[in-house]
Amino acid sequence: MIIYGLKNCDTCRKALKALPDARLVDVRAEGVPEDVMQRAFDQFGAAIMNTRSTTWRGLAEAEREAAPLVLIAQHPALMKRPLIADGETLYLGWTKQVEAALTA
């Protein structure tokens, strides 16, 4: 199991603590493989973007109009976190439903 997120993100840390066998991939340092990002976008659509982040609020209006995958490639912190890959299954965020599905 792989958790794509940020090492200093509280939500990612909670997920990592609950999933001790998972490996954290810091998206700022290592990025997310293109095929995983494309699958995540196909599955979650625009929800893959964290539009409440400081990074998003710091973008100019013109920059915000770029395609989500392009924006995330340029600014990895814009990705909603964590993105969890459990084999071929992807989960976005760390909700009670995601936690229940992965810790059951």
C-alpha positions in Angstrom: 0.0 0.0 0.0 1.3 3.4 -0.9 0.2 6.8 0.6 0.9 9.7 -1.7 1.0 12.9 0.4 3.2 15.2 2.3 5.4 14.1 5.2 4.4 17.2 7.2 0.6 16.8 6.5 -1.3 15.9 9.7 -3.9 14.0 7.7 -1.2 11.9 5.9 0.4 11.2 9.3 -2.9 9.9 10.7 -3.3 7.6 7.7 0.3 6.4 8.0 -0.2 5.7 11.7 -3.4 3.7 11.1 -1.8 1.8 8.2 1.7 0.9 9.5 2.5 -1.4 6.5 1.9 1.5 4.1 4.8 3.5 2.6 4.5 7.3 2.4 5.6 8.9 -0.9 6.2 12.6 -0.4 4.7 14.2 -3.5 6.9 17.3 -3.3 10.1 15.2 -3.2 9.2 12.2 -5.4 6.0 13.2 -7.2 3.2 10.8 -8.2 3.6 8.5 -11.2 1.7 9.9 -14.2 -0.4 6.7 -14.6 -1.5 6.9 -11.0 -2.4 10.6 -11.3 -4.4 9.9 -14.5 -6.3 7.0 -12.8 -7.0 9.2 -9.8 -8.3 12.0 -12.0 -10.4 9.5 -14.0 -11.9 8.2 -10.8 -12.2 11.4 -8.7 -12.3 14.2 -11.3 -11.9 17.7 -10.0 -12.1 16.4 -6.4 -8.4 15.6 -6.8 -7.6 19.3 -6.4 -7.4 20.9 -2.9 -9.0 24.2 -3.6 -8.9 25.1 0.1 -5.1 25.1 0.3 -2.9 28.1 0.8 -1.2 27.2 -2.5 -4.5 27.4 -4.4 -5.3 30.8 -2.8 -1.9 32.0 -3.8 -2.5 31.3 -7.5 -3.5 34.0 -9.9 -6.9 33.6 -11.5 -5.4 32.8 -14.9 -3.2 30.0 -13.3 -6.3 28.4 -11.7 -7.8 27.8 -15.1 -5.1 25.3 -16.1 -6.0 21.6 -16.3 -5.9 20.0 -12.8 -3.2 17.5 -13.7 -1.0 20.2 -15.1 -1.5 22.3 -11.9 -0.7 19.4 -9.6 2.4 18.6 -11.6 3.5 22.2 -11.1 2.3 22.5 -7.5 2.2 19.1 -5.8 0.7 20.6 -2.6 -2.5 21.2 -4.6 -3.3 17.5 -4.6 -6.0 16.5 -2.1 -4.3 14.3 0.4 -3.7 11.5 1.0 -4.1 9.6 -2.2 -3.9 5.9 -1.2 -3.1 3.2 -3.6 -4.0 -0.3 -2.3 -3.1 -2.5 -5.3 -5.3 -1.2 -8.1 -7.8 0.5 -5.8 -7.4 4.2 -5.1 -8.8 6.1 -2.2 -8.8 9.9 -1.8 -8.7 11.7 1.5 -8.8 10.2 5.0 -12.5 9.9 5.9 -14.1 7.4 8.3 -15.2 5.4 5.3 -11.7 5.2 3.8 -10.3 4.3 7.2 -12.9 1.6 7.7 -12.3 0.2 4.2 -8.5 0.0 4.7 -8.3 -1.1 8.3 -11.1 -3.8 8.1 
